[in-house]
Amino acid sequence: MTRDYKSTVFLPRTDFPMRAGLPAKEPELLRRWAERGLHDKLRETSAGRPKFILHDGPPYANGNIHVGHAVNKILKDVISRSRQMLGQDSVYVPGWDCHGLPIEWKIEEKYRAAGQDKDQVPLLQFREECRQFAQEWIDIQSEEFQRLGVMGDWSHPYKTMTNAAEATIVREIHKFALNGGLYKGAKPVMWSVVEKTALAEAEVEYHDHTSTTVWVRFPVSAPATPELDDASVVIWTTTPWTLPGNRAIGYGPDLEYGVFKVLAVAEGSAAKVGERLVVSTALAEDLAKTAGITEWRKAHTLPGSRLADTRCDHPLHGQGYDFPVPLLPGDFVTDDAGTGFVHIAPGHGEDDFHLGRKHGIEVPQTVADDGTYYDHVPLFAGKRVYTPAGKTGDANGAVISAIAHAGGLLAKGKLVHSYPHSWRSKAPLIFRTTPQWFISMETNDLRHVALKAIDDTRWVPPQGRNRIASMIESRPDWCISRQRAWGVPIALFVEKKTGKPLRDETVLARIADTFDLEGSDAWFARDPQFFLGNAYAAADYEQVFDIVDVWFESGCTHSFVLEARPDLQWPASLYLEGSDQHRGWFHSSLLESCGTRGRAPYDAVLTHGFVLDEQGRKMSKSLKNVTAPQEVVDKYGADILRLWVVGSDYSEDLRIGPEILKSQADLYRRLRNTLRYLLGALADFSEDERIDVAEMPELERWVLHRLTELDGVVRQGIEDYDFHSLFSALHNFCAVDLSAFYFDVRKDSLYCDRPDSTRRRSVRTVLDHLFSCLTAWLAPVLCFTTEEAWLSRHGEDADVSSVHLRTFVDIPGEWAAPRLAAKWAVVRDVRRVVTGALELERASKRIGSSLQSSPDVFVTPELHATLEGVDMAEVAITSAIRVVDGAVPEGAFTLEDVPGVGVVPVLAEGEKCERCWKVLPEVGTIPAHPTLCHRCADAVDHLPEAAE
């Protein structure tokens, strides 16, 4: 009777399932980490190690997280975990931005929906509602971030609305007040009519906008040269509503101008035959076409310098605009578009303001905070530039109509151009000169200090340095005041008599100390005399109620987080956010820290791209192409999302969608199966089996050498923040070197060799090293799966209770074998030729399995010497192989990229071993085991049950 040898084969055994079931498994692991206090254990085991502090840029607490948040937080977590496993103390403290317009806007919406005026709500009640709203979303976002596997001190996050944070923010404001960097001045700022507040550059985005354009005559009233007698200077503007604020005209001193006499016009043209118009000669032809001038003659040509000291009348002269309009030289005036003249409204433009101030021109106040003209504005009082909803108002039409009626309108048109909008309300903005608080870029040489700090910082990718440096080089003074209710006040007193802020350190300290105890609400709740004490009378001082820019707040996080917490350190090792933060958090943190500490609050800055759909389009609800991280986690699990992040080149924009996620799930399955194979093959592995490297076969020593190479790739990838390349290397190693080669070759040994054989012990020892290295290297990315694999092997009560409490393996130097690596690269090339030949045999049905073959392999003398000692039958998974030192015969199978190798398929001789399935002549020659080969018969005889 034939014996059944199936039970004698050492097949893999593991409870680690092939189907991951991540959506159900991951929450269980999160609970386990929480119950066992994993974060606290990490801090205990890391005590005394060098610190690596990735400082969290605070997300805004006003909605569910989106996939951009997921990219940011996962990338931070991968970096933090990697540094921890490198042997550093990597403490990650999450934080939130809590103040500012988006939250205030939500609370206002509630009142508007109820038909109530927000301004009638008691201020402290309104602020408390904002505070509660922010806290609700912090709780929701915290849970969503933790579900992504992000490890951090979630029990003690930082929030910009805590008493301690608000007190520190005020102390930072006071530092600028004391060092002279903070001042109050009237300057044009970008103003939101909808939100009734000034906006910082970081709060502005640019969209296409259709503007009404006008060409307007300004009659010359006092010519500096006779050529300008009885002429009109023509200006062009895309903002007709600013014309009531006009007080001058800018010209280019180096441009050439012409005085043109109109001879003929087209029907309907507003130009007049006989009038004389002054315009840049380079733009004259364009103006003639626009204005319907069919014929004119250039009467004079003038250099711009000849226009100095010329004055014009306002086109609405005699209707409340009876002031001279001087022509002033401006280096910003060009002849690229328009007329070569720029109408100057000092209250509505940066260049206009500075040119007007240089020449002592009045800065009129024409437009109120709600976008309406003030009552004192002639002709246009109450007209709106933009409505409260951000729509175009009636101001443009009224101004154009009045100018046309007065005979000043030469032409009008439409222009689609990039225009500033609020990134919150999405409404277009206006430039408006208002009294605001600024931090000077020149006082204390802040610009120079910041530029030096940029040079001293590591930027990843490097082009980030140029981007932020160009912003700092050209940026105006920093407007830090906002006219809002929810936020930290610029807690200062201004002396009414002098207009100067009170710089008494005792008073400033009393303000900040009170904020420490009561929060910033105290500024609105307490009598101002309390803060001033006995030294000053409240009647002599104006209390500043402006709210500080939220970017200033977040720019202070380094002070009330990094400096305040003993588990952290200042400066941070790394700031990491999206590339838009060069003008946002990186920028404000840099200026705040340089202005108070003389250097950046970070040693390095890393930026990532934005998330697009699979076609490279921006995500939007209307396109139905939004990928929500919550949905991905519910369907696939967080590890798939984490895999997608590191599998993408996040230095550029990332793409995500159903097909991309499916491919990530497939990639994940390959990695999971690698871990599952290792677990199965290592069942019951004991230290008694372990074998020294020196005793191992070459193939095992080659695998260990590959581990030394990968160890270098992993460590360098972490240092370079190049997780995309790092993970590609690990995946290729698992898929190509292990699954497609090493595991394939060594299955026979694992399944069929005697347990005490050197070869099988070597394989199991190497598999143990592989499991140890791979679970550590993959843990920062596949944080749930590696934990599951670790517990599957070592159990709940292992000495190391979590894979995340480990550090990367210290690879012994003796594992490195570069010469062996070169040799086995050749062996694998020869194997490819054999495999290719056998694939054709299988396709032609001449063999069913490679073990039915015993091919002849013809190689060059050099290759023959390289293959000396290598069991090519074992490597190629054939029953036998004959390696022939000789020329490749005609008809042999070859591969173009492996010269000098040819394979002639030959059927294996003998019978099939019932246990290992090799076809060998020796099968049938062993009386005790007539269906086995020598190796299998020996293995069966030495099984424990055989000894019994």
DATA-V144362 format. One record per pair of residues at least 24 apart in sequence whose C-alpha atoms are under 7 Angstrom apart, sorted by the first residue. I is the first residue (numbers start at 1). GAP is how many residues later the second one is. D is the distance in Angstrom with one decimal. If there is no record, write none. Layout:
i: [I I]
gap: [GAP GAP]
d: [D D]
This chain:
i: [5 8 9 9 10 10 10 11 12 12 12 13 13 13 14 14 14 16 16 16 18 22 22 23 23 23 23 23 26 29 39 39 42 46 46 49 49 49 50 50 51 51 51 52 52 52 52 52 53 53 53 53 53 53 53 53 54 54 54 54 54 54 55 55 55 56 56 56 56 57 58 58 58 59 59 60 60 60 61 61 61 61 61 61 62 62 62 63 64 65 66 66 67 67 67 68 68 70 71 72 73 74 74 77 77 78 78 81 82 82 85 85 85 86 86 87 91 92 92 93 93 93 94 94 94 94 94 95 95 95 96 96 96 97 97 97 98 98 98 98 99 99 99 99 100 100 100 102 103 104 104 124 127 127 130 148 149 158 163 163 163 163 163 164 165 166 166 166 166 167 167 167 167 168 169 169 170 170 170 171 174 175 177 178 180 181 181 181 181 182 182 182 182 183 183 183 184 184 184 184 185 185 185 186 186 186 186 187 187 187 188 188 188 188 188 188 188 188 188 189 189 189 190 190 190 190 191 191 191 191 192 192 192 193 193 193 193 193 193 194 194 194 196 196 196 197 197 197 198 200 202 202 203 203 204 204 204 204 205 205 205 205 206 206 206 206 207 207 207 207 208 208 208 208 209 209 209 209 210 210 210 210 211 211 211 211 212 212 212 212 213 213 213 213 213 213 213 214 214 214 214 214 215 215 215 215 216 216 216 217 217 217 217 218 218 218 218 219 219 220 220 220 221 221 221 222 222 222 223 223 224 224 224 224 227 230 231 231 231 232 232 232 233 233 233 234 234 234 234 234 235 235 235 235 236 236 236 240 240 240 241 241 241 241 242 242 245 245 245 245 246 246 246 247 247 247 248 248 248 248 248 248 249 249 249 249 249 249 249 249 250 250 250 250 250 250 250 250 250 251 251 251 251 251 251 251 251 251 252 252 252 252 252 252 253 253 253 254 254 254 255 255 256 256 256 256 256 257 257 257 257 257 258 258 258 258 259 259 259 259 260 260 260 260 261 261 261 261 262 262 262 263 263 264 264 264 264 265 265 265 265 266 266 266 270 270 271 279 279 280 280 280 282 283 283 283 290 291 291 315 315 315 316 316 320 347 347 348 348 348 349 390 390 436 436 437 437 437 438 438 438 438 439 439 439 440 440 441 441 446 446 447 447 449 449 450 450 450 453 453 457 457 458 458 458 459 459 459 460 460 460 461 461 468 480 480 480 481 481 481 481 482 482 482 482 483 483 484 484 485 487 487 488 488 488 489 489 489 489 490 490 490 490 490 491 492 492 493 493 493 493 494 494 494 495 495 495 496 496 496 507 507 551 551 551 552 554 555 555 555 555 556 556 558 570 571 571 571 572 572 572 573 573 573 574 574 574 574 575 575 575 575 576 576 576 577 577 577 578 578 578 578 579 579 579 607 608 608 608 609 609 609 609 609 610 610 611 611 611 612 612 612 612 613 613 613 614 614 614 616 627 639 639 640 640 640 642 642 643 643 646 646 646 647 647 648 649 670 671 674 674 678 678 679 682 682 689 690 690 691 691 691 696 697 700 700 700 701 702 702 704 705 705 705 708 708 708 745 745 745 748 752 752 753 754 773 776 776 777 779 823 827 829 830 831 833 833 833 834 834 835 837 837 837 850 850 851 851 851 851 851 852 852 852 852 852 853 853 853 853 853 853 854 854 854 854 854 854 854 854 855 855 855 855 855 855 856 856 856 856 856 856 856 856 857 857 857 857 857 857 858 858 858 858 858 858 858 858 858 859 859 859 859 859 859 859 860 860 860 860 861 879 879 879 879 880]
gap: [910 932 742 743 740 741 742 740 668 669 671 667 668 670 665 666 669 660 773 776 655 614 615 610 611 612 613 614 758 755 113 114 763 42 43 38 39 40 38 39 37 38 39 31 36 37 38 521 37 38 39 515 516 519 520 521 26 38 518 519 520 521 517 519 520 37 38 39 519 520 37 38 39 37 38 36 37 38 35 36 37 73 76 77 41 72 75 74 77 76 562 563 560 561 562 542 543 559 574 505 77 76 568 73 74 702 703 699 636 698 721 722 723 721 722 720 477 60 61 59 60 64 58 59 60 63 64 62 63 64 62 63 64 62 63 457 36 61 62 63 62 387 388 451 386 387 450 322 27 26 382 397 358 359 356 490 634 403 352 353 354 355 356 352 395 322 349 353 354 345 346 348 349 392 384 387 320 321 342 341 334 421 326 325 263 258 259 262 263 255 256 257 258 254 255 256 251 252 253 254 250 251 252 247 248 249 250 246 247 248 159 160 161 162 165 243 244 245 246 242 243 244 239 240 241 242 238 239 240 241 230 237 238 176 177 178 193 195 236 194 195 196 173 174 287 285 286 287 284 279 381 382 219 220 216 217 218 219 215 216 217 218 212 213 214 215 211 212 213 214 208 209 210 211 207 208 209 210 204 205 206 207 27 203 204 205 26 201 202 203 24 25 26 199 200 201 202 24 26 197 198 199 194 195 196 197 192 193 194 98 191 192 193 94 95 96 97 93 94 91 92 93 90 91 92 88 89 90 87 88 83 84 85 86 73 46 45 46 47 44 45 46 44 45 46 43 44 45 105 107 104 106 107 108 102 103 106 156 159 160 144 154 155 158 103 106 100 102 119 121 97 98 99 78 97 98 77 78 79 80 95 96 76 77 78 79 92 93 94 95 77 78 79 80 83 91 92 93 94 53 76 77 78 79 82 89 90 91 52 77 78 79 81 82 51 52 76 49 50 51 48 49 24 25 46 47 48 24 44 45 46 47 40 42 43 44 39 40 41 42 36 37 38 39 35 36 37 38 33 34 35 32 33 29 30 31 32 27 28 29 30 26 27 28 140 141 139 60 61 55 59 60 53 52 55 56 121 119 120 88 91 93 87 90 58 85 86 83 84 85 82 37 38 43 45 42 43 44 39 40 41 42 38 39 40 37 38 35 36 148 149 25 26 145 149 140 141 144 146 147 146 147 145 146 147 145 146 147 145 146 147 145 190 114 68 69 72 65 66 67 68 64 65 66 67 63 64 62 63 62 60 61 32 59 60 56 57 58 59 54 55 56 57 58 53 51 52 48 49 50 51 47 48 49 45 46 47 44 45 46 24 25 33 34 37 36 31 30 33 34 37 33 36 43 31 30 31 32 29 30 31 29 30 31 28 29 30 31 27 29 30 31 29 30 31 29 30 31 29 30 31 32 28 29 30 44 42 43 44 41 42 43 44 45 43 44 42 43 44 41 42 43 44 42 43 44 41 42 43 39 30 143 145 24 25 28 139 140 138 139 77 78 81 77 80 76 75 65 63 60 65 89 93 114 82 86 72 71 75 70 71 74 66 62 62 63 66 114 118 119 111 110 111 112 103 107 108 129 130 132 168 164 184 186 185 36 27 32 31 25 43 40 69 71 45 61 62 70 42 69 41 56 66 68 27 28 26 27 28 67 68 26 27 55 56 67 25 26 52 53 54 55 24 25 26 27 51 52 53 54 26 27 48 49 50 51 25 26 27 28 47 48 49 50 25 26 27 45 46 47 25 26 27 28 29 30 43 44 45 25 26 27 28 41 42 43 25 26 27 40 24 29 39 40 41 28]
d: [6.1 6.6 5.3 5.7 6.7 4.4 6.5 5.7 4.1 4.8 6.9 4.4 6.9 5.9 6.0 4.7 6.9 6.1 6.9 6.3 6.7 6.6 4.8 6.4 5.6 6.7 6.3 4.7 6.1 6.9 6.8 7.0 6.2 6.9 5.1 7.0 5.4 5.4 5.2 5.9 5.6 4.6 5.9 6.9 6.3 5.9 4.7 5.8 5.7 5.9 6.8 6.6 7.0 5.4 5.1 6.6 6.9 6.3 6.2 5.8 4.8 6.0 6.1 6.4 5.6 6.6 5.6 6.3 7.0 6.8 4.9 4.3 5.2 5.3 5.8 6.0 4.9 6.4 6.3 6.3 5.9 5.3 5.3 5.5 6.4 6.4 5.7 6.2 6.2 6.3 5.9 6.2 6.7 5.8 5.3 6.6 6.0 6.7 6.1 6.5 6.9 6.5 6.2 5.4 6.5 4.9 5.7 5.1 6.9 5.6 6.3 4.0 5.5 5.8 5.9 5.8 6.9 4.9 6.4 5.7 5.2 5.8 6.6 6.8 6.7 5.1 6.5 5.3 4.5 5.6 6.5 5.0 6.6 6.4 5.6 6.8 5.8 6.6 5.7 5.9 6.8 5.9 4.8 6.6 5.9 5.8 5.9 6.8 6.2 6.2 6.2 6.8 7.0 5.6 6.9 5.2 6.8 6.9 6.0 5.0 6.7 6.5 4.3 5.1 5.7 6.3 6.6 6.5 6.3 4.9 6.9 4.9 5.2 6.1 6.2 6.2 6.9 6.7 6.2 6.2 6.9 6.7 6.8 6.0 7.0 5.4 5.3 5.5 6.9 6.9 5.7 4.6 6.4 5.7 5.4 6.5 6.7 5.6 4.4 6.0 5.3 5.7 6.4 5.9 5.1 4.1 6.1 4.8 6.0 6.7 6.1 5.9 5.9 5.9 6.9 5.7 4.8 3.7 6.5 5.5 5.5 6.1 6.2 5.8 4.7 6.5 5.6 5.3 5.9 6.1 6.7 5.1 6.7 6.2 5.0 5.3 6.7 6.5 6.9 4.9 6.1 5.8 5.4 6.0 7.0 5.6 5.1 6.9 5.7 6.7 5.4 5.2 6.4 5.7 6.2 5.7 5.1 5.5 5.7 5.4 6.3 5.6 5.8 5.2 4.6 5.8 5.3 5.6 6.6 6.8 6.2 5.2 4.5 6.0 5.4 5.5 6.1 5.8 6.6 5.5 4.3 6.6 5.8 5.7 5.2 6.4 5.9 5.8 4.7 6.5 5.6 4.4 6.9 5.4 5.0 5.5 6.7 6.7 6.7 5.8 4.2 6.4 6.3 5.3 5.1 6.1 5.5 4.8 5.4 6.6 5.0 6.4 6.5 5.9 5.9 5.8 5.5 5.4 5.5 6.0 4.1 6.3 5.8 4.8 5.9 5.7 4.9 6.5 4.8 6.4 6.5 6.8 5.6 4.7 6.6 6.9 4.7 5.6 6.8 6.3 5.0 6.0 6.0 4.8 6.7 6.6 6.1 6.2 6.6 6.9 5.9 5.2 5.9 6.0 5.3 6.2 6.8 5.6 6.6 6.8 6.7 5.7 4.9 6.2 6.5 6.9 5.0 6.7 6.2 6.3 6.5 5.5 4.2 5.4 6.0 5.9 4.6 5.0 6.0 7.0 6.3 4.9 6.8 6.3 4.8 6.1 6.6 5.6 4.6 5.2 5.8 4.9 5.6 5.5 6.7 5.6 4.9 6.2 6.4 6.7 6.8 6.2 5.1 5.8 5.9 6.6 5.1 6.6 5.7 5.8 5.7 6.2 5.1 6.4 4.2 4.7 5.8 6.7 5.6 6.9 6.2 5.3 5.9 6.1 6.0 4.7 5.8 5.1 5.8 5.1 6.0 6.4 6.4 5.6 4.5 6.0 5.8 5.5 5.1 6.4 6.3 5.4 4.3 5.5 5.4 5.2 6.3 6.4 6.4 4.3 6.6 5.3 4.8 6.2 5.4 4.9 6.7 5.7 4.3 4.9 6.7 5.2 6.2 6.1 5.3 6.6 5.8 5.4 6.3 6.7 5.7 4.9 6.5 6.7 7.0 5.8 6.8 6.3 5.3 6.4 7.0 5.3 6.4 6.5 5.5 5.7 4.7 4.6 4.9 6.2 5.7 4.8 6.6 6.7 5.9 5.8 5.8 5.3 6.1 5.2 4.4 5.7 5.8 5.0 6.6 4.9 6.5 7.0 5.2 6.8 6.0 6.6 7.0 6.3 6.5 6.7 6.4 5.9 5.5 5.6 5.3 5.4 6.4 4.4 6.3 5.8 5.1 6.1 6.1 4.6 6.5 6.7 6.9 5.5 5.5 4.8 6.8 5.8 5.7 4.8 5.6 5.6 5.0 5.9 6.0 5.4 6.2 6.9 6.0 6.9 5.8 6.9 6.0 5.6 5.8 5.8 5.7 4.2 5.7 6.3 6.6 5.8 5.7 5.5 6.1 6.3 5.6 5.9 5.6 4.7 6.0 5.4 5.1 6.5 6.1 4.5 6.3 5.8 5.3 6.2 6.2 5.8 6.9 6.6 6.0 6.0 6.7 6.1 4.8 3.7 6.0 6.4 6.6 6.4 6.8 4.7 5.0 6.7 6.2 4.6 6.3 5.9 5.2 6.1 5.9 6.1 4.8 5.6 6.4 6.4 4.8 6.3 5.8 4.8 5.7 6.7 5.2 6.4 5.1 4.8 5.8 6.9 5.0 5.7 6.0 6.8 5.1 4.9 6.5 5.7 5.8 4.7 4.2 6.4 4.7 6.1 5.8 4.7 5.6 6.9 6.0 4.7 6.4 5.1 5.1 5.8 5.3 5.4 5.4 6.5 6.5 5.3 6.7 6.4 6.2 6.9 6.1 6.9 6.5 7.0 5.7 5.1 6.8 5.4 6.8 6.1 5.8 7.0 6.8 6.5 7.0 6.3 6.4 6.7 6.4 7.0 5.6 6.4 5.3 6.5 6.0 6.5 5.6 6.8 6.8 6.6 6.5 6.9 6.3 6.0 5.5 5.3 4.7 5.5 6.3 6.7 6.1 6.7 5.7 6.5 7.0 6.4 6.5 6.2 4.5 6.1 6.9 5.7 6.9 6.8 6.7 6.8 6.5 6.9 5.6 6.2 6.2 6.9 6.8 6.1 6.8 5.7 6.6 6.9 6.3 5.3 6.3 4.3 4.9 5.4 6.5 6.9 6.6 6.1 5.4 6.1 5.7 6.2 6.9 5.8 4.5 4.6 6.0 5.8 4.6 5.0 6.9 5.2 5.5 4.5 5.3 6.5 6.7 5.7 4.4 4.6 6.0 4.8 6.0 6.9 5.8 5.2 6.4 6.8 6.0 4.8 5.8 5.9 4.6 6.5 6.0 4.7 6.0 5.7 6.5 5.5 5.7 5.1 6.2 6.2 5.3 5.9 6.8 5.6 4.8 6.8 5.8 6.0 6.9 5.6 5.7 6.5 5.1 5.6 6.6 7.0]
